[in-house]
Amino acid sequence: EDQVTQSPEALRLQEGESSSLNCSYTVSGLRGLFWYRQDPGKGPEFLFTLYSAGEEKEKERLKATLTKKESFLHITAPKPEDSATYLCAVMAGTALIFGKGTTLSVSS
Amino acid sequence: NAGVTQTPKFQVLKTGQSMTLQCAQDMNHNSMYWYRQDPGMGLRLIYYSASEGTTDKGEVPNGYNVSRLNKREFSLRLESAAPSQTSVYFCASSDRDRGEKLFFGSGTQLSVL
């Protein structure tokens, strides 16, 4: 069964305190791993797509990496505006399967 | 550029009432999706439409029907609402020829009493 598990469920950081979010997956034939950001009361917003092990992508303070079994979203020197829920998803068949998300809170 | 537009944003129904959630996209995407999001459950796929004229069931289709009215519009209907259908509903679209990146609407918060 295709499955996506994210950890931790919640993460509290001080401004400038770097950390990583984990997304482990089991899927028959990975066709893409996606990271989204979701702010309260809004729809998810696309961040990255990774397609093969070893691939990395960066955007501002975020860097996503991919291995054969998991992906990490590294957050370097986070700011309060990085506070959000981060969702991981994998392409299985013809639609995305999402994890439950990691809620990140960054305090100043 | 509006992207994906959902209406209404909020709705309260009584058990047994029916309603239709509307979704429209202006990005000329082929594929459209309906997800529901519940606390502790994540986003779950209800139905999707890979192209105009086709629809398929997702993970949680029971109690819902969909209509792909044209390339732009994809509606979700609850024929007889139940409290278990209280959720936040998201519509999304993608251009499968350019990858599976989904663009989401802002959601409909539905409460069934």
Interface residues (C-beta under 8 A of the other chain):
Chain A: R31 G32 F34 G41 K42 G43 P44 E45 F46 T49 L87 A89 M91 T94 A95 L96 I97 F98 G99 K100 G101
Chain B: V4 Y33 Y35 G40 M41 G42 L43 R44 L45 Y48 A50 D56 G58 F90 A92 G99 E100 K101 L102 F103 F104 G105 S106 G107
